[in-house]
Amino acid sequence: MDGEVVDVTDFNLSWASGAGAGYSTAAGVADWAEALTGGRLLRKETQKLRMNSIVPMTEDAGPIAPGYGLGIARIAGLYGHNRQLPGYNSYLGSDPSRALTVVIWVNLAPNAAGESPAQKIADKVLPLLLEQGS
């Protein structure tokens, strides 16, 4: 495309099923992350089960070690999820105990190794935010 700007506002992402079925604002995504992690979506018992289901995905089991549980991830010390589609990827994370919510949107494709640019940014920014909040 030689650098040509293309408006994809009306591009149909239904091929990605639920991953591409919604449109939102950064504020809407932040609200979702806070509801997801703060217990506003599920009954108290179910939320506790969900948060306790997170297990480390690496040998490092520290508080910022990546982990995954029942539909929720711990990524870079916050709880939420990341997503990617060709040309778009995001990181959303929230920690109710710190009153911290972060949404990062990037309109770039993953690199050749499949790594998400939004996650790479989160990996650099979140330690700074968490350090300031300590």
DSSP file (Angstrom, degrees, kcal/mol; ACC not computed):
  #  RESIDUE AA STRUCTURE BP1 BP2  ACC     N-H-->O    O-->H-N    N-H-->O    O-->H-N    TCO  KAPPA ALPHA  PHI   PSI    X-CA   Y-CA   Z-CA
    1    1 A M    >         0   0    0      0, 0.0     3,-1.9     0, 0.0     0, 0.0   0.000 360.0 360.0 360.0  -4.7    0.0    0.0    0.0
    2    2 A D  T 3   -     0   0    0      1,-0.3     0, 0.0     2,-0.0     0, 0.0   0.838 360.0 -52.5  52.6  40.7    3.0    2.2    0.0
    3    3 A G  T 3  S+     0   0    0      1,-0.2    -1,-0.3     0, 0.0     2,-0.2   0.540  90.2 156.9  78.8   5.7    2.1    4.1    3.1
    4    4 A E    <   -     0   0    0     -3,-1.9     2,-0.4     1,-0.1    -1,-0.2  -0.453  42.6-124.8 -66.8 134.4   -1.4    5.0    2.0
    5    5 A V        -     0   0    0     -2,-0.2     2,-0.4     2,-0.0    -1,-0.1  -0.673  27.4-166.7 -81.9 131.9   -3.8    5.7    4.8
    6    6 A V        -     0   0    0     -2,-0.4     2,-0.7     2,-0.0    -2,-0.0  -0.981  18.7-133.9-123.5 128.5   -6.9    3.6    4.7
    7    7 A D        +     0   0    0     -2,-0.4     3,-0.2     1,-0.1    -2,-0.0  -0.722  26.1 174.5 -80.2 115.8  -10.0    4.3    6.8
    8    8 A V    >   +     0   0    0     -2,-0.7     3,-2.0     1,-0.2    -1,-0.1   0.110  38.5 120.5-109.4  20.1  -11.1    1.0    8.3
    9    9 A T  T 3  S+     0   0    0      1,-0.3    -1,-0.2     3,-0.0    -2,-0.0   0.871  84.0  36.9 -51.5 -42.0  -13.9    2.3   10.5
   10   10 A D  T 3  S+     0   0    0     -3,-0.2    -1,-0.3     2,-0.1     2,-0.2   0.225  83.7 134.0 -99.6  14.4  -16.4    0.1    8.7
   11   11 A F    <   -     0   0    0     -3,-2.0     2,-0.7     1,-0.1    -3,-0.1  -0.475  58.1-126.7 -65.1 130.2  -14.2   -2.9    8.3
   12   12 A N        +     0   0    0     -2,-0.2     3,-0.4     1,-0.1    -1,-0.1  -0.717  29.4 178.3 -87.3 112.1  -16.2   -6.0    9.3
   13   13 A L    >   +     0   0    0     -2,-0.7     3,-2.1     7,-0.4     7,-0.3   0.119  45.8 116.5 -97.2  20.3  -14.2   -8.1   11.8
   14   14 A S  G >   +     0   0    0      1,-0.3     3,-2.0     2,-0.2    -1,-0.2   0.750  61.9  73.5 -62.6 -21.9  -17.0  -10.7   12.2
   15   15 A W  G 3  S+     0   0    0     -3,-0.4    -1,-0.3     1,-0.3     3,-0.1   0.752  91.8  57.7 -61.4 -22.2  -14.5  -13.3   10.8
   16   16 A A  G X  S-     0   0    0     -3,-2.1     3,-1.6     1,-0.3    -1,-0.3   0.284  98.9-149.8 -91.4  11.1  -12.8  -13.1   14.2
   17   17 A S  G X  S-     0   0    0     -3,-2.0     3,-1.4     1,-0.3     4,-0.4  -0.290  70.9  -5.6  56.1-134.4  -16.0  -14.1   16.0
   18   18 A G  G >  S+     0   0    0      1,-0.3     3,-0.6     2,-0.2     4,-0.3   0.753 129.5  67.6 -62.6 -25.2  -16.2  -12.5   19.5
   19   19 A A  G <  S+     0   0    0     -3,-1.6    -1,-0.3     1,-0.2    -2,-0.2   0.785 115.2  25.6 -67.0 -26.4  -12.6  -11.1   19.2
   20   20 A G  G <  S+     0   0    0     -3,-1.4    -7,-0.4    -7,-0.3    -1,-0.2   0.259  96.7  95.4-118.9  12.1  -13.7   -8.7   16.5
   21   21 A A  S <  S+     0   0    0     -3,-0.6     2,-0.3    -4,-0.4    -2,-0.1   0.601  76.1  60.5 -84.8 -10.4  -17.4   -8.3   17.3
   22   22 A G        -     0   0    0     -4,-0.3     2,-0.4    -3,-0.1    -9,-0.0  -0.855  56.4-157.4-123.5 154.8  -17.2   -5.2   19.4
   23   23 A Y        +     0   0    0     -2,-0.3     2,-0.3     2,-0.0    -3,-0.0  -0.934  26.5 159.3-120.1 148.1  -16.2   -1.6   19.1
   24   24 A S        -     0   0    0     -2,-0.4     2,-0.3     4,-0.0     3,-0.0  -0.935  35.0-113.1-155.0 176.6  -15.3    0.5   22.1
   25   25 A T     >  -     0   0    0     -2,-0.3     4,-2.4     1,-0.1     5,-0.2  -0.704  39.7-105.9-108.1 166.9  -13.6    3.6   23.5
   26   26 A A  H  > S+     0   0    0     -2,-0.3     4,-2.4     1,-0.2     5,-0.2   0.903 123.9  51.8 -59.9 -39.9  -10.5    3.6   25.8
   27   27 A A  H  > S+     0   0    0      2,-0.2     4,-2.3     1,-0.2    -1,-0.2   0.896 108.9  50.2 -64.3 -39.6  -12.9    4.6   28.6
   28   28 A G  H  > S+     0   0    0      2,-0.2     4,-2.1     1,-0.2    -2,-0.2   0.901 111.3  47.9 -64.3 -41.3  -15.2    1.7   27.8
   29   29 A V  H  X S+     0   0    0     -4,-2.4     4,-2.6     2,-0.2    -2,-0.2   0.889 110.6  51.9 -66.7 -39.2  -12.4   -0.8   27.8
   30   30 A A  H  X S+     0   0    0     -4,-2.4     4,-2.3     2,-0.2    -2,-0.2   0.914 108.9  50.7 -62.8 -42.4  -11.1    0.6   31.1
   31   31 A D  H  X S+     0   0    0     -4,-2.3     4,-2.3     1,-0.2    -2,-0.2   0.916 110.7  49.7 -59.5 -43.2  -14.6    0.2   32.6
   32   32 A W  H  X S+     0   0    0     -4,-2.1     4,-2.9     2,-0.2    -2,-0.2   0.928 110.1  50.1 -62.0 -46.0  -14.7   -3.4   31.4
   33   33 A A  H  X S+     0   0    0     -4,-2.6     4,-2.1     1,-0.2     5,-0.2   0.895 111.6  48.5 -60.7 -40.7  -11.2   -4.1   32.9
   34   34 A E  H  X S+     0   0    0     -4,-2.3     4,-2.1     2,-0.2     6,-0.3   0.880 113.5  46.3 -68.6 -37.8  -12.3   -2.7   36.2
   35   35 A A  H  X>S+     0   0    0     -4,-2.3     5,-1.3     2,-0.2     6,-0.9   0.902 112.0  52.5 -68.0 -40.6  -15.5   -4.7   36.2
   36   36 A L  H  <5S+     0   0    0     -4,-2.9    -2,-0.2     1,-0.2    -1,-0.2   0.884 121.8  29.5 -61.4 -41.6  -13.6   -7.8   35.2
   37   37 A T  H  <5S+     0   0    0     -4,-2.1    -1,-0.2    -5,-0.2    -2,-0.2   0.704 116.0  58.2 -94.8 -21.8  -11.1   -7.5   38.0
   38   38 A G  H  <5S-     0   0    0     -4,-2.1    -2,-0.2    -5,-0.2    -1,-0.2   0.439 109.0-109.7 -93.8   0.7  -13.2   -5.8   40.7
   39   39 A G  T  <5S+     0   0    0     -4,-0.8    -3,-0.1    -3,-0.1    -4,-0.1   0.669  80.3 123.8  86.5  16.3  -15.9   -8.4   40.9
   40   40 A R  S   <S+     0   0    0     -5,-1.3    -4,-0.1    -6,-0.3    -5,-0.1   0.558  73.5  50.5 -86.3  -6.6  -18.8   -6.4   39.3
   41   41 A L  S    S+     0   0    0     -6,-0.9     2,-0.3    -5,-0.1    -1,-0.2   0.751 111.5  36.9 -99.3 -27.7  -19.5   -9.1   36.7
   42   42 A L  S    S-     0   0    0      1,-0.1    -1,-0.1    -6,-0.1     5,-0.0  -0.802  91.1 -87.7-124.9 161.3  -19.7  -12.2   38.8
   43   43 A R     >  -     0   0    0     -2,-0.3     4,-2.8     1,-0.1     5,-0.2  -0.312  48.7-106.4 -61.4 155.3  -21.1  -13.3   42.1
   44   44 A K  H  > S+     0   0    0      1,-0.2     4,-2.2     2,-0.2     5,-0.2   0.877 119.9  48.7 -54.1 -44.2  -18.6  -12.9   45.0
   45   45 A E  H  > S+     0   0    0      1,-0.2     4,-2.1     2,-0.2    -1,-0.2   0.895 112.9  47.5 -65.6 -40.3  -17.9  -16.6   45.2
   46   46 A T  H  > S+     0   0    0      2,-0.2     4,-2.6     1,-0.2    -2,-0.2   0.898 111.0  50.9 -69.2 -40.5  -17.4  -17.0   41.5
   47   47 A Q  H  X S+     0   0    0     -4,-2.8     4,-2.9     2,-0.2     5,-0.2   0.916 110.0  50.2 -62.3 -42.8  -15.1  -14.0   41.3
   48   48 A K  H  X S+     0   0    0     -4,-2.2     4,-2.4    -5,-0.2    -2,-0.2   0.923 111.5  48.3 -61.7 -44.2  -13.0  -15.5   44.2
   49   49 A L  H  X S+     0   0    0     -4,-2.1     4,-0.8     2,-0.2    -2,-0.2   0.917 112.6  49.6 -60.0 -44.3  -12.8  -18.8   42.4
   50   50 A R  H >< S+     0   0    0     -4,-2.6     3,-0.9     1,-0.2    20,-0.6   0.945 112.9  44.2 -61.5 -50.8  -11.8  -17.1   39.2
   51   51 A M  H >< S+     0   0    0     -4,-2.9     3,-1.0     1,-0.3    -1,-0.2   0.864 113.5  51.7 -65.9 -35.0   -9.0  -15.0   40.8
   52   52 A N  H 3< S+     0   0    0     -4,-2.4    -1,-0.3    -5,-0.2    -2,-0.2   0.618  97.3  70.0 -75.5 -11.4   -7.7  -18.0   42.8
   53   53 A S  T << S+     0   0    0     -3,-0.9     2,-0.3    -4,-0.8    -1,-0.2   0.609  70.3 113.1 -80.0 -11.7   -7.6  -20.0   39.6
   54   54 A I    <   -     0   0    0     -3,-1.0    15,-0.3    -4,-0.4    19,-0.1  -0.454  45.6-176.1 -69.6 123.5   -4.7  -18.0   38.2
   55   55 A V  E     -A   68   0A   0     13,-2.1    13,-2.0    -2,-0.3    19,-0.2  -0.924  32.5 -96.6-119.3 146.0   -1.6  -20.2   37.9
   56   56 A P  E     -A   67   0A   0      0, 0.0    11,-0.3     0, 0.0     5,-0.1  -0.264  20.5-156.3 -60.6 144.8    1.9  -19.0   36.9
   57   57 A M  S    S+     0   0    0      9,-3.3     2,-0.3     3,-0.2    10,-0.2   0.394  78.6  43.4 -99.9  -0.6    2.9  -19.6   33.3
   58   58 A T  S    S-     0   0    0      8,-0.5     7,-0.0     2,-0.4     0, 0.0  -0.831  95.4-101.9-133.0 172.4    6.6  -19.6   34.0
   59   59 A E  S    S+     0   0    0     -2,-0.3     2,-0.6     2,-0.1     6,-0.0   0.794 102.6  87.1 -67.2 -26.7    8.8  -21.0   36.7
   60   60 A D        -     0   0    0      1,-0.1    -2,-0.4     4,-0.0    -3,-0.2  -0.653  56.2-178.8 -73.6 116.6    8.9  -17.6   38.3
   61   61 A A        +     0   0    0     -2,-0.6    -1,-0.1    -5,-0.1    -2,-0.1   0.118  33.1 133.4-104.9  20.9    5.8  -17.5   40.6
   62   62 A G  S >  S-     0   0    0      1,-0.1     3,-1.6     2,-0.1    -2,-0.0  -0.037  75.4 -90.4 -66.1 174.2    6.3  -13.9   41.8
   63   63 A P  T 3  S+     0   0    0      0, 0.0    -1,-0.1     0, 0.0    14,-0.1   0.680 127.2  40.3 -65.6 -19.0    3.6  -11.3   42.0
   64   64 A I  T 3  S+     0   0    0     12,-0.1    12,-0.5     2,-0.1    13,-0.3   0.329  85.5 122.9-109.2   8.2    4.2  -10.0   38.4
   65   65 A A  S <  S-     0   0    0     -3,-1.6    12,-0.1    11,-0.1     2,-0.1  -0.425  74.4-101.4 -64.7 140.3    4.9  -13.4   36.9
   66   66 A P        +     0   0    0      0, 0.0    -9,-3.3     0, 0.0    -8,-0.5  -0.394  53.1 167.8 -64.1 139.9    2.5  -14.1   34.0
   67   67 A G  E     -AB  56  74A   0      7,-2.1     7,-2.7   -11,-0.3     2,-0.3  -0.964  21.9-153.0-148.3 163.4   -0.4  -16.3   34.9
   68   68 A Y  E     +AB  55  73A   0    -13,-2.0   -13,-2.1    -2,-0.3     5,-0.2  -0.999  20.0 154.2-142.9 144.1   -3.7  -17.5   33.5
   69   69 A G        -     0   0    0      3,-2.6     2,-1.9    -2,-0.3     3,-0.2  -0.446  61.3 -18.4-139.1-146.4   -6.9  -18.7   35.1
   70   70 A L  S    S-     0   0    0    -20,-0.6     3,-0.1     1,-0.3   -16,-0.1  -0.490 125.0 -40.3 -73.5  83.8  -10.6  -18.9   34.3
   71   71 A G  S    S+     0   0    0     -2,-1.9     2,-0.3     1,-0.2    -1,-0.3   0.680 122.8  91.9  72.2  19.0  -10.9  -16.4   31.5
   72   72 A I        -     0   0    0     -3,-0.2    -3,-2.6   -22,-0.1     2,-0.3  -0.998  55.9-157.2-144.5 144.6   -8.5  -13.9   33.2
   73   73 A A  E     -BC  68  80A   0      7,-2.3     7,-2.5    -2,-0.3     2,-0.6  -0.851  15.4-139.9-119.2 155.1   -4.8  -13.3   32.9
   74   74 A R  E     +BC  67  79A   0     -7,-2.7    -7,-2.1    -2,-0.3     2,-0.5  -0.973  32.9 173.6-110.0 114.6   -2.1  -11.7   35.1
   75   75 A I  E >   - C   0  78A   0      3,-2.6     3,-1.7    -2,-0.6   -10,-0.1  -0.979  64.5 -17.6-129.1 120.1    0.2   -9.9   32.8
   76   76 A A  T 3  S-     0   0    0    -12,-0.5   -11,-0.1    -2,-0.5    -1,-0.1   0.827 128.0 -51.3  56.2  35.0    2.9   -7.6   34.0
   77   77 A G  T 3  S+     0   0    0    -13,-0.3     2,-0.3     1,-0.3    -1,-0.3   0.360 120.5  92.9  89.8  -6.6    1.4   -7.4   37.5
   78   78 A L  E <  S-C   75   0A   0     -3,-1.7    -3,-2.6   -14,-0.1     2,-0.4  -0.794  71.4-121.1-116.1 163.0   -2.1   -6.4   36.5
   79   79 A Y  E     +CD  74  94A   0     15,-2.4    15,-2.3    -2,-0.3     2,-0.3  -0.861  66.5  69.9-105.9 136.0   -5.2   -8.5   35.8
   80   80 A G  E    S-CD  73  93A   0     -7,-2.5    -7,-2.3    -2,-0.4     2,-0.3  -0.877  71.0 -84.4 165.3-128.8   -6.9   -8.5   32.5
   81   81 A H  E     - D   0  92A   0     11,-2.2    11,-2.5    -2,-0.3     2,-0.3  -0.983  16.5-134.9-165.8 163.2   -6.1   -9.6   29.0
   82   82 A N  E     - D   0  91A   0     -2,-0.3     2,-0.3     9,-0.2     9,-0.2  -0.940  22.1-170.9-125.4 156.6   -4.4   -8.8   25.7
   83   83 A R  E     - D   0  90A   0      7,-1.9     7,-2.9    -2,-0.3     2,-0.3  -0.969   4.5-172.5-143.1 154.4   -5.8   -9.2   22.3
   84   84 A Q  E     + D   0  89A   0     -2,-0.3     5,-0.3     5,-0.3    25,-0.1  -0.980  10.5 170.3-154.1 144.2   -4.6   -9.0   18.7
   85   85 A L  E >   - D   0  88A   0      3,-3.1     3,-2.6    -2,-0.3     2,-0.1  -0.892  60.9 -64.6-134.5 162.9   -5.9   -9.1   15.2
   86   86 A P  T 3  S+     0   0    0      0, 0.0    23,-0.1     0, 0.0     3,-0.1  -0.332 126.1   5.6 -54.4 121.2   -4.0   -8.3   12.0
   87   87 A G  T 3  S+     0   0    0     -2,-0.1     2,-0.3     1,-0.1    22,-0.2   0.479 125.3  68.3  85.8   3.4   -3.1   -4.6   12.3
   88   88 A Y  E <   +D   85   0A   0     -3,-2.6    -3,-3.1    19,-0.2     2,-0.3  -0.982  49.0 160.4-154.2 136.7   -4.4   -4.1   15.8
   89   89 A N  E     -DE  84 106A   0     17,-2.2    17,-2.5    -2,-0.3     2,-0.3  -0.985  11.3-169.8-155.3 159.4   -3.5   -5.3   19.3
   90   90 A S  E     -DE  83 105A   0     -7,-2.9    -7,-1.9    -2,-0.3     2,-0.4  -0.957  15.8-152.9-146.8 159.4   -4.2   -4.2   22.8
   91   91 A Y  E     +DE  82 104A   0     13,-2.3    13,-2.8    -2,-0.3     2,-0.4  -0.998  16.3 178.7-130.1 132.4   -3.4   -4.7   26.4
   92   92 A L  E     +DE  81 103A   0    -11,-2.5   -11,-2.2    -2,-0.4     2,-0.3  -0.994   9.7 162.0-134.3 132.9   -5.8   -4.0   29.2
   93   93 A G  E     -DE  80 102A   0      9,-2.4     9,-3.0    -2,-0.4     2,-0.3  -0.996  11.2-178.3-148.4 150.5   -5.0   -4.5   32.8
   94   94 A S  E     -DE  79 101A   0    -15,-2.3   -15,-2.4    -2,-0.3     7,-0.2  -0.995  13.1-166.3-148.5 148.2   -6.4   -3.5   36.2
   95   95 A D  E >>> - E   0 100A   0      5,-2.6     5,-1.7    -2,-0.3     3,-1.3  -0.869   5.5-166.4-136.3 102.4   -5.5   -3.9   39.8
   96   96 A P  T 345S+     0   0    0      0, 0.0     3,-0.5     0, 0.0    -1,-0.1   0.825  87.5  61.6 -59.4 -32.2   -8.3   -2.9   42.2
   97   97 A S  T 345S+     0   0    0      1,-0.2   -59,-0.0     2,-0.1    -2,-0.0   0.771 114.6  34.1 -67.6 -23.4   -6.0   -3.0   45.2
   98   98 A R  T <45S-     0   0    0     -3,-1.3    -1,-0.2     2,-0.2     3,-0.1   0.443 104.0-126.9-104.1  -4.3   -3.9   -0.2   43.6
   99   99 A A  T  <5 +     0   0    0     -4,-0.9     2,-0.5    -3,-0.5    -2,-0.1   0.915  64.2 141.4  53.1  45.1   -6.8    1.6   41.9
  100  100 A L  E   < +E   95   0A   0     -5,-1.7    -5,-2.6     2,-0.0     2,-0.4  -0.974  26.8 172.3-123.5 126.6   -4.7    1.3   38.7
  101  101 A T  E     -E   94   0A   0     -2,-0.5     2,-0.4    -7,-0.2    -7,-0.2  -1.000   7.7-171.6-133.0 134.3   -6.1    0.6   35.2
  102  102 A V  E     -E   93   0A   0     -9,-3.0    -9,-2.4    -2,-0.4     2,-0.4  -0.990   6.2-175.5-130.0 132.1   -4.1    0.7   32.0
  103  103 A V  E     -E   92   0A   0     -2,-0.4     2,-0.5   -11,-0.2   -11,-0.2  -0.996   5.1-177.5-125.6 125.2   -5.3    0.4   28.4
  104  104 A I  E     -E   91   0A   0    -13,-2.8   -13,-2.3    -2,-0.4     2,-0.4  -0.987   1.1-175.5-125.2 122.8   -2.8    0.3   25.6
  105  105 A W  E     -E   90   0A   0     -2,-0.5     2,-0.4   -15,-0.2   -15,-0.2  -0.953   2.1-178.6-116.7 136.7   -4.0    0.2   21.9
  106  106 A V  E     -E   89   0A   0    -17,-2.5   -17,-2.2    -2,-0.4     2,-0.5  -1.000  23.9-150.8-135.8 134.1   -1.6   -0.1   19.0
  107  107 A N        +     0   0    0     -2,-0.4     2,-0.3   -19,-0.2   -19,-0.2  -0.341  66.2 102.3-100.7  53.6   -2.5   -0.2   15.3
  108  108 A L  S    S-     0   0    0     -2,-0.5    10,-0.2   -19,-0.1    -2,-0.1  -0.921  71.9-114.4-127.4 154.4    0.5   -2.4   14.4
  109  109 A A        -     0   0    0     -2,-0.3   -20,-0.1   -22,-0.2     6,-0.1  -0.503  44.7 -88.3 -81.2 157.2    0.8   -6.0   13.6
  110  110 A P        -     0   0    0      0, 0.0     6,-0.2     0, 0.0    -1,-0.1  -0.263  51.7-103.4 -58.0 154.2    2.7   -8.4   15.8
  111  111 A N    >   -     0   0    0      4,-2.1     3,-2.5     1,-0.1    -3,-0.0  -0.092  43.6 -83.9 -73.2-179.3    6.4   -8.7   15.0
  112  112 A A  T 3  S+     0   0    0      1,-0.3    -1,-0.1     2,-0.1     0, 0.0   0.772 131.5  55.1 -59.8 -27.0    7.8  -11.7   13.2
  113  113 A A  T 3  S-     0   0    0      2,-0.1    -1,-0.3     1,-0.0    -2,-0.0   0.437 120.5-109.4 -85.1   0.8    8.1  -13.6   16.4
  114  114 A G    <   +     0   0    0     -3,-2.5     2,-0.3     1,-0.3    -2,-0.1   0.584  67.4 150.9  84.1  10.0    4.4  -13.1   17.1
  115  115 A E        -     0   0    0      1,-0.1    -4,-2.1    -6,-0.1    -1,-0.3  -0.579  46.6-121.7 -82.0 138.3    5.0  -10.6   19.9
  116  116 A S     >  -     0   0    0     -2,-0.3     4,-2.3    -6,-0.2     5,-0.2  -0.630   6.4-147.9 -79.9 125.6    2.3   -7.9   20.5
  117  117 A P  H  > S+     0   0    0      0, 0.0     4,-2.2     0, 0.0     5,-0.2   0.881 101.5  54.7 -58.6 -37.3    3.6   -4.3   20.3
  118  118 A A  H  > S+     0   0    0      1,-0.2     4,-2.4     2,-0.2     5,-0.1   0.908 109.3  47.0 -63.1 -40.4    0.9   -3.3   22.9
  119  119 A Q  H  > S+     0   0    0      2,-0.2     4,-2.7     1,-0.2    -1,-0.2   0.890 109.2  54.0 -68.2 -38.3    2.3   -6.0   25.3
  120  120 A K  H  X S+     0   0    0     -4,-2.3     4,-1.0     2,-0.2    -2,-0.2   0.907 110.7  46.7 -61.6 -41.2    5.9   -4.9   24.6
  121  121 A I  H >X S+     0   0    0     -4,-2.2     4,-2.7     2,-0.2     3,-0.7   0.932 111.6  51.1 -64.6 -45.8    4.9   -1.3   25.6
  122  122 A A  H 3X S+     0   0    0     -4,-2.4     4,-2.6     1,-0.2    -2,-0.2   0.896 104.7  57.4 -58.2 -41.2    3.0   -2.6   28.7
  123  123 A D  H 3< S+     0   0    0     -4,-2.7    -1,-0.2     1,-0.2    -2,-0.2   0.807 114.6  38.4 -61.2 -29.2    6.1   -4.6   29.7
  124  124 A K  H <X S+     0   0    0     -4,-1.0     4,-0.5    -3,-0.7    -2,-0.2   0.852 122.0  40.4 -87.2 -39.5    8.1   -1.3   29.7
  125  125 A V  H >X S+     0   0    0     -4,-2.7     4,-2.0     1,-0.2     3,-0.6   0.889 104.3  62.7 -81.1 -41.5    5.5    1.1   31.2
  126  126 A L  H 3X S+     0   0    0     -4,-2.6     4,-3.2    -5,-0.3     5,-0.3   0.872  97.5  55.0 -61.0 -41.9    3.9   -1.0   33.9
  127  127 A P  H 3> S+     0   0    0      0, 0.0     4,-2.0     0, 0.0    -1,-0.3   0.890 110.1  49.3 -57.7 -35.3    7.0   -1.5   36.1
  128  128 A L  H <X S+     0   0    0     -3,-0.6     4,-2.0    -4,-0.5    -2,-0.2   0.922 113.4  45.4 -67.5 -43.8    7.3    2.3   36.1
  129  129 A L  H  X S+     0   0    0     -4,-2.0     4,-1.6     1,-0.2    -1,-0.2   0.911 114.3  48.1 -65.6 -42.2    3.7    2.8   37.1
  130  130 A L  H  X S+     0   0    0     -4,-3.2     4,-0.6     1,-0.2    -1,-0.2   0.866 110.3  52.2 -68.0 -35.3    3.8    0.0   39.7
  131  131 A E  H >< S+     0   0    0     -4,-2.0     3,-0.8    -5,-0.3    -1,-0.2   0.902 109.4  49.5 -65.5 -41.1    7.0    1.5   41.2
  132  132 A Q  H 3< S+     0   0    0     -4,-2.0    -1,-0.2     1,-0.2    -2,-0.2   0.832 109.7  52.3 -66.8 -31.9    5.4    4.9   41.5
  133  133 A G  H 3<        0   0    0     -4,-1.6    -1,-0.2     1,-0.2    -2,-0.2   0.560 360.0 360.0 -82.1  -7.6    2.3    3.4   43.2
  134  134 A S    <<        0   0    0     -3,-0.8    -1,-0.2    -4,-0.6    -2,-0.1   0.488 360.0 360.0 -74.2 360.0    4.4    1.6   45.8
